[in-house]
Amino acid sequence: MSGRKEEEGSVSLEALRMKMAEFAKERNWDRFHSPRNLLLALVGEVGELSEIFQWKGEVPKGLPEWEEDEKKHLGEELSDVLLYLVRLSDICGIDLSKAALRKLELNAIKYPVINSNNNHSP
Ligand SMILES: Nc1ccn([C@H]2C[C@H](O)[C@@H](COP(=O)(O)OP(=O)(O)OP(=O)(O)O)O2)c(=O)n1
């Protein structure tokens, strides 16, 4: 499923879900993509993502001092996390788009806007 939006760098979770399903099917990897395996793969990728930040101390937003290669690597690890998350959701029969929108609503109820000048975290 490749369209204009994807060329512009915008993609839906549904498009990613379908691409991951196709990727696994083409390689006969459905047998490996069980919920537990996918969860462990996801956690492994979160570890790889963490390694990029490890020992750097706090870094400013936008990562202005990072080399392009380092940012490219960061994008790859973030993508691995997203792709395994999308695949895990699919294999578990969870509609991630719907679930995430519902969770945003629940968050807004749990944490109402009281004062926009409130600097305290929850
Ligand atoms: N059984 C698998 C193996 C890989 N992938 C896909 C999902 C991830 O986006 C990516 C992960 O590939 P690797 O396991 O090779 O991990 P990395 O790309 O992070 O490589 P490395 O761990 O060598 O840095 O490939 C998958 O769907 N199912």
The ligand as an ORCA input file, in Angstrom:
! r2SCAN-3c Opt
* xyz 0 1
  N      11.730    -12.213     12.926
  C      11.790    -10.919     12.541
  C      13.014    -10.269     12.405
  C      13.025     -8.951     12.008
  N      11.863     -8.301     11.756
  C      11.855     -6.902     11.354
  C      11.182     -5.984     12.355
  C      12.230     -4.968     12.750
  O      11.899     -3.704     12.140
  C      13.529     -5.470     12.162
  C      14.456     -6.021     13.198
  O      15.553     -6.603     12.537
  P      16.824     -7.130     13.336
  O      16.415     -8.196     14.292
  O      17.862     -7.485     12.305
  O      17.254     -5.903     14.242
  P      18.077     -4.601     13.852
  O      17.602     -4.094     12.519
  O      17.953     -3.689     15.040
  O      19.557     -5.121     13.646
  P      20.695     -5.221     14.766
  O      20.057     -5.879     15.976
  O      21.736     -6.067     14.097
  O      21.103     -3.809     15.056
  O      13.176     -6.452     11.186
  C      10.667     -8.978     11.880
  O       9.618     -8.412     11.628
  N      10.657    -10.279     12.285
*
